[in-house]
Amino acid sequence: MVSIDVWNASVDFPIFDAKSRSLKKLALGKVGGKIGSEGRVPIIEALHDISLSLKDGDRVGLVGHNGAGKSTLLRLLAGIYEPTRGRSRIVGKVAPVFDLGVGMDPEISGYENIMIRGLFLGMSRKQMETRVDDIAEFTELGDYLQMPLRTYSTGMRVRLALGVVTSINPEILLLDEGIGAVDAAFMAKARDRLKDLVARSGLLVFANHSDEFLAEFCDTAIWMDEGHVKMHGGLREVLTAYKGFDPFERMHVHNETPVLSGNGGE
Ligand SMILES: Nc1ncnc2c1ncn2[C@@H]1O[C@H](COP(=O)(O)OP(=O)(O)OP(=O)(O)O)[C@@H](O)[C@H]1O
């Protein structure tokens, strides 16, 4: 059974090369975690006193303004960051999908990158060997798969990365924004694969600014604000409190998939 528990966890970043004059200006801004400067080294409190208990089957959207702590929380949940104070316990294999390009090598071929990226996401070589043909077909990259990755356009790289990401079997799937940033035509094709991926994941936490994406993949949400969990509850309830209106009222349902009728996201 997979689970993530976090008890009163904080994550601080000491900034050794900060300039004190510019820090004063920054402290007046609305964006980002709190900057403390009582000691000699300024400290950014990216997460403050977080307590969470997530379990198998949870589908959690992560919302909040820029710098609110979403990415830092995902890294804490992945075990990439240890809490500075407090405790965390992660049970299960984590697939952190924070940056589609991470783990890709520009000098090796598309095929080789499929293998490397799969291993990076916790798959075995054998598992990847059985998936490589399916991934290749999905990407529609044809002979390019034998060429070094540096010859690919940005969109071609995204196709390759999405092909691999959507082929894995994650126990705990942590997705950061980037995944929504592919061109619309390819996204339409990737959508079903993404849905299957989420369906076979044990636990999902998905940071995204698009209501449409959140409604499609999540049923609960966490609203981060200045490094705190401001609200944790049902998706609709949290989005309504965060946005100041109910975004679900503007959605209509297509094939059981809620779709935003206006512009998606913020
Ligand atoms: N490696 C780091 N070193 C220092 N400060 C950091 C680091 N990573 C994040 N922070 C700080 O932690 C706070 C939270 O940042 P985080 O990236 O988690 O926010 P976010 O909610 O993901 O923002 P966005 O929506 O803009 O991606 C910010 O104040 C940021 O400046």
The ligand as an SDF file (V2000), in Angstrom:
LIG
                    3D

 31 33  0  0  0  0  0  0  0  0999 V2000
   16.5220   25.9970   -4.6930 N   0  0  0  0  0  0  0  0  0  0  0  0
   16.0030   27.0570   -4.0690 C   0  0  0  0  0  0  0  0  0  0  0  0
   16.7840   27.9430   -3.4250 N   0  0  0  0  0  0  0  0  0  0  0  0
   16.2550   28.9980   -2.7910 C   0  0  0  0  0  0  0  0  0  0  0  0
   14.9490   29.2950   -2.7570 N   0  0  0  0  0  0  0  0  0  0  0  0
   14.1180   28.4680   -3.3860 C   0  0  0  0  0  0  0  0  0  0  0  0
   14.5860   27.3150   -4.0940 C   0  0  0  0  0  0  0  0  0  0  0  0
   13.5150   26.6840   -4.6240 N   0  0  0  0  0  0  0  0  0  0  0  0
   12.4320   27.4150   -4.2790 C   0  0  0  0  0  0  0  0  0  0  0  0
   12.7910   28.4840   -3.5340 N   0  0  0  0  0  0  0  0  0  0  0  0
   11.8850   29.4880   -2.9440 C   0  0  0  0  0  0  0  0  0  0  0  0
   10.8640   28.7780   -2.2990 O   0  0  0  0  0  0  0  0  0  0  0  0
    9.6020   29.4230   -2.4920 C   0  0  0  0  0  0  0  0  0  0  0  0
    8.6380   28.4350   -3.1060 C   0  0  0  0  0  0  0  0  0  0  0  0
    9.0590   28.1470   -4.4350 O   0  0  0  0  0  0  0  0  0  0  0  0
    8.3670   27.0120   -5.3340 P   0  0  0  0  0  0  0  0  0  0  0  0
    9.2100   26.8470   -6.5610 O   0  0  0  0  0  0  0  0  0  0  0  0
    8.1180   25.8310   -4.4950 O   0  0  0  0  0  0  0  0  0  0  0  0
    7.0010   27.7290   -5.6820 O   0  0  0  0  0  0  0  0  0  0  0  0
    5.8520   27.3200   -6.7200 P   0  0  0  0  0  0  0  0  0  0  0  0
    4.5600   27.4090   -5.9810 O   0  0  0  0  0  0  0  0  0  0  0  0
    6.1980   26.0180   -7.3610 O   0  0  0  0  0  0  0  0  0  0  0  0
    5.9330   28.5100   -7.7550 O   0  0  0  0  0  0  0  0  0  0  0  0
    5.6010   28.5980   -9.3500 P   0  0  0  0  0  0  0  0  0  0  0  0
    4.1130   28.4860   -9.5120 O   0  0  0  0  0  0  0  0  0  0  0  0
    6.1020   29.9570   -9.6780 O   0  0  0  0  0  0  0  0  0  0  0  0
    6.3760   27.5030  -10.0220 O   0  0  0  0  0  0  0  0  0  0  0  0
    9.8740   30.6720   -3.3300 C   0  0  0  0  0  0  0  0  0  0  0  0
    9.9690   31.7620   -2.4410 O   0  0  0  0  0  0  0  0  0  0  0  0
   11.2170   30.4080   -3.9660 C   0  0  0  0  0  0  0  0  0  0  0  0
   11.9260   31.6160   -4.0580 O   0  0  0  0  0  0  0  0  0  0  0  0
  1  2  1  0
  2  3  1  0
  2  7  2  0
  3  4  2  0
  4  5  1  0
  5  6  2  0
  6  7  1  0
  6 10  1  0
  7  8  1  0
  8  9  2  0
  9 10  1  0
 10 11  1  0
 11 12  1  0
 11 30  1  0
 12 13  1  0
 13 14  1  0
 13 28  1  0
 14 15  1  0
 15 16  1  0
 16 17  2  0
 16 18  1  0
 16 19  1  0
 19 20  1  0
 20 21  2  0
 20 22  1  0
 20 23  1  0
 23 24  1  0
 24 25  2  0
 24 26  1  0
 24 27  1  0
 28 29  1  0
 28 30  1  0
 30 31  1  0
M  END
$$$$
